[in-house]
Amino acid sequence: MRFSSNKPATILVIDDMPAILKMLKKRLEHWGFRAITAASGEEGLAVAESAQPDLILLDILMPKMKGREVCARLKVNPNTKHIPVIFLTSLGLADHVKAGLDLGAEDYVLKPFKPADLRERIRICLLRRQADSLLPGAS
């Protein structure tokens, strides 16, 4: 999917599992996105700040810094607060979903997921961000 200036949208995947990072990177690139990865919350924050991706796929269950803390830090940082976050996790109780959305995440996708469903959620999130940027007063 093209996002701006006919460049493919850049998606940052933050997950501590190398196999998941590899699989998602390959799938995202197959779908036409530019995929970058980070293997920890700390690394993800640094990559988000420097790379300014169009979207972040974020796991919750990671050692040291959990995904919820990563999301909270992204949303209070003026340089990253505009980046949509989709939690991609195995935590599926209603309280988990609500907590993730309350932190400012755009969406919440449960593992295991159907690839077509994830692709559609990404597409909708990117289209929403693009539409929001066209609104008067948008920065």
Secondary structure as the mmCIF struct_conf table of DSSP 4:
data_model
#
loop_
_struct_conf.conf_type_id
_struct_conf.id
_struct_conf.beg_label_comp_id
_struct_conf.beg_label_asym_id
_struct_conf.beg_label_seq_id
_struct_conf.end_label_comp_id
_struct_conf.end_label_asym_id
_struct_conf.end_label_seq_id
STRN STRN1 ARG A 2 SER A 4
TURN_TY1_P TURN_TY1_P1 SER A 5 ASN A 6
STRN STRN2 LYS A 7 PRO A 8
HELX_LH_PP_P HELX_LH_PP_P1 ALA A 9 ALA A 9
STRN STRN3 THR A 10 ILE A 14
BEND BEND1 ASP A 16 ASP A 16
HELX_RH_AL_P HELX_RH_AL_P1 PRO A 18 HIS A 30
TURN_TY1_P TURN_TY1_P2 TRP A 31 GLY A 32
STRN STRN4 ARG A 34 ALA A 38
BEND BEND2 ALA A 39 SER A 40
HELX_RH_AL_P HELX_RH_AL_P2 GLY A 41 ALA A 51
BEND BEND3 ASP A 54 ASP A 54
STRN STRN5 LEU A 55 LEU A 58
BEND BEND4 ILE A 60 ILE A 60
BEND BEND5 PRO A 63 MET A 65
HELX_RH_AL_P HELX_RH_AL_P3 GLY A 67 VAL A 76
BEND BEND6 ASN A 77 ASN A 77
TURN_TY1_P TURN_TY1_P3 PRO A 78 HIS A 82
BEND BEND7 ILE A 83 ILE A 83
STRN STRN6 VAL A 85 THR A 89
BEND BEND8 SER A 90 SER A 90
BEND BEND9 LEU A 93 LEU A 93
HELX_RH_AL_P HELX_RH_AL_P4 ALA A 94 ASP A 102
TURN_TY1_P TURN_TY1_P4 LEU A 103 GLY A 104
BEND BEND10 GLU A 106 GLU A 106
STRN STRN7 ASP A 107 LEU A 110
BEND BEND11 LYS A 111 PRO A 112
HELX_RH_AL_P HELX_RH_AL_P5 PRO A 115 SER A 133
TURN_TY1_P TURN_TY1_P5 LEU A 134 LEU A 134
BEND BEND12 LEU A 135 LEU A 135
TURN_TY1_P TURN_TY1_P6 PRO A 136 GLY A 137
#
